[in-house]
Amino acid sequence: MSKVRTKVVPFPVPIAIVSSIIKRKANFATYGCFGLLAPRPITYVYIGSIEPHYTNTGIKENGYFGVNIPSTDQMTETDYVGLVSGHKTDKSKVFRTFSGEADEVPLIRDCPVNMLCKLTKTVDLPGRDIFIGEVLETYVNEECLTNGKLDFKKINPLLFTSATAKYWELGNIIGSAYKEGKILLKP
Ligand SMILES: Cc1cc2nc3c(=O)[nH]c(=O)nc-3n(C[C@H](O)[C@H](O)[C@H](O)COP(=O)(O)O)c2cc1C
């Protein structure tokens, strides 16, 4: 097998819509650079956000942000809030929202999964802020559960890769984690 040296390859990832409050108004923006850290005992999320974004102002001012995971049904709105900035365009009415218990930032009603996050650390990288937040509350649409468990087929997350600037959808389950490798365990 021969290898070709290439640029960094951004793999398809679930996209996030980050909600924030700036000057007492909601703002929403799209993030492919997002992920979960350390699921237990505390879950953190990170987002990588280019510095001029209006979202950065809101997170720094308010100290809270929402991470909303859209399904493929919300592709148009998700793309839109990633095309225009809150600096120039009022995006506060693009989504129907609800308040979590802490009620610090609005969360998006139509997104199947929502996380309310408290900013714990900001890592200052050249040209961008990496915001790390503790997940205080998580919500999921009831119809996306099967026997009380998250059903990713029902959530149908919108996936994105910046390598080709395309949206994708999820494929099929092909195995069980912590089980498939057991076949190679020595007796
Ligand atoms: C599919 C997609 C993915 C994006 N991912 C990121 C990202 O990971 N980090 C980032 O800083 N901007 C990202 N953007 C760009 C911001 O969403 C965009 O600049 C937005 O207008 C910022 O809004 P704001 O100024 O209201 O915060 C992405 C945009 C799209 C369409």
The ligand as a Gaussian input file, in Angstrom:
#p B3LYP/6-31G(d) Opt

LIG

0 1
 C      -20.818000      24.367000       7.760000
 C      -20.150000      25.479000       8.512000
 C      -19.218000      25.200000       9.504000
 C      -18.580000      26.230000      10.199000
 N      -17.677000      25.932000      11.180000
 C      -17.071000      26.924000      11.860000
 C      -16.161000      26.626000      12.911000
 O      -15.926000      25.472000      13.268000
 N      -15.546000      27.668000      13.539000
 C      -15.789000      28.977000      13.198000
 O      -15.200000      29.868000      13.809000
 N      -16.685000      29.297000      12.221000
 C      -17.321000      28.309000      11.559000
 N      -18.215000      28.596000      10.577000
 C      -18.460000      30.005000      10.223000
 C      -19.442000      30.723000      11.173000
 O      -20.582000      29.941000      11.463000
 C      -19.887000      32.031000      10.475000
 O      -18.772000      32.850000      10.233000
 C      -20.982000      32.783000      11.223000
 O      -21.465000      33.781000      10.357000
 C      -20.512000      33.419000      12.514000
 O      -21.628000      34.059000      13.050000
 P      -21.548000      35.162000      14.184000
 O      -20.615000      36.261000      13.713000
 O      -22.987000      35.636000      14.308000
 O      -21.029000      34.508000      15.423000
 C      -18.876000      27.593000       9.883000
 C      -19.845000      27.872000       8.893000
 C      -20.475000      26.837000       8.208000
 C      -21.508000      27.142000       7.145000

